[in-house]
Amino acid sequence: MIEPFAFLSARFEKDVPRELSVLSIISQSFFKPFSVEDNLLVILTALTSGSGVGFNRAMLFIRDGDRLKGEMWLGPRSANEAADIWEVLSTPGIGYVEIIEHNRLLVMNNENTLTHRIKNLTFGLNQEKASIPSLAAMRKEILLVRDAANEPAVDPRFREIIGSDEFLCIPLVSSEEVMGEIIVDNAITRRSINLTDVRLAGLCGLLAGNYILTSRLYQRLLDAQKMAAMGEIAMFVSHQLRNPIVAMGGFIEQLLRPDLPEEKKLRNLYIIKDEISRLEKIIFEMGHFLKISLKEPVWFKPWDMIDSILNSPDISTKAESHVLDVKIDRHEIEIFCDPSSFGEALRNIIDNALEATPPGGCVYLRGYPKNKDWFTVSIRDTGRGISNPDKAQLLRPFFTTKEKGLGLGLAFVKRVMDSCGGKIDFRSRLGKGTIFHLTFPCRQVKGAEEKT
Amino acid sequence: MNDKKKKILLVEDEKALCLLYEEELSREGYEVTSAFDAESALELLVNGSFDLIITDIRMPGKDGIELITNIMGLRRDIPIIINSAYQSYKEDFMTWAADAYVVKSSSLEELKNKIKELLES
């Protein structure tokens, strides 16, 4: 017998050891598509939830160059508020998403929140006489302060803000450097901080430090990829532009010669005109691809859009010399995509299919629900097919097998499919043809169930 | 210069550029034959005799670098000039097998000078 278990529970687990509960809460933050801020909030939640480490309040400082900057402070401002919050958190069936939503309101930066009190607070990291919390960050040590009033390292300004005499400073240490600091206390319950609290809080600190590092490295990677893609684009564009420019320059050079026969003058002007149109087309397509920021996907019935693409002058003219066989199951469904991007994507694929198929050949278009959640549009041509080495590169920008293509059509289709959570795949055999499947998320139209 | 015209094989997929080069190089006294892709260039090379080859690099089908590799196995005595819109192919060591690398420009002076230099040496 095989018994499957989910990796993560979506609910707070109350009857497990605290260590397991903390790990469970924090693990959520690595899987949920939250922002960096939200994920750090998850870690503060782990530190303050009753089933987690159980501190009353947790404040977060993020390192900014050579100083720590106050970022957010999670916790109740008073005993009454504490009671309210704990009531919310102990609501049966409450999950992580609800709690993060709740805590997000608590740490917002407005005049009534704790966060507001530390938002402009900074501590230098290179002072000779460092005070808490700089000291913990500089020494990369967890520091437990028992009696803040009589501790010279505690800055009076900070003591006034935190207002409690016992608190724990946890530097967020990563493999590279200190990324920030969390300070926790039990200002409401006055429960004394024990060794288990320190250990668990240290674990949260390590996870938070490495999480911040990872998210920064990931951002750097994205930036680097963007730069590399820009370089590739710049190189491709310069090549695409150079050929027509060289031709125009050369034929103009000829025009300037006094002995050029009349008929050649006219011919050269026509060549130059053609090259200018080519340049315009390149610039238009590049701009179209690079600039279009895709609109947000929406639910819509795709039938009108499919009809308008099939009846558009460019497609119907090209299809005149082919057999275009269309069968669409027009169910009571809606698909999830931006309608105009859907149309453009479809136009691209049909256009490619018609171009790949010799005159007289067949192109088949099918639309059918794959199951209740997915709707597929398939386009099959009976053209030349795609070679194996080309298959691997087919969806990359600037890859083309056409003599004068820019290689942006399928890259655009891929972008559309990614943006709506759909899928593009294809199969092809040399000399036999190619079939593309565009699969979109779909749903039943409301009320259609009763009608059918 | 002797009376017999020197023969140049031009490999270039851009039709407008072929026409331009044919006319301009004929004016310089050369006989130019154009091939729009590497395959037909190789056919022409097997069946005809040429004094110099000018080739583009990025072409549909076999590219210029593959063409040079094929020519190396066929004839080693014909000088080759690479004429590409890309500067960056110079980093591909196979392009070093060519005798010259001229980046495409609307002024054909550099190309003409290189042809002259190679045919006279």
Interface residues (C-beta under 8 A of the other chain):
Chain A: M235 S238 H239 R242 N243 P244 I245 V246 A247 M248 G249 G250 F251 I252 E253 Q254 I271 D274 E275 T401 E403
Chain B: D13 E14 A16 L17 L19 L20 E23 E24 R58 P60 A85 Y86 S88 K104 S105 S106 S107 L108
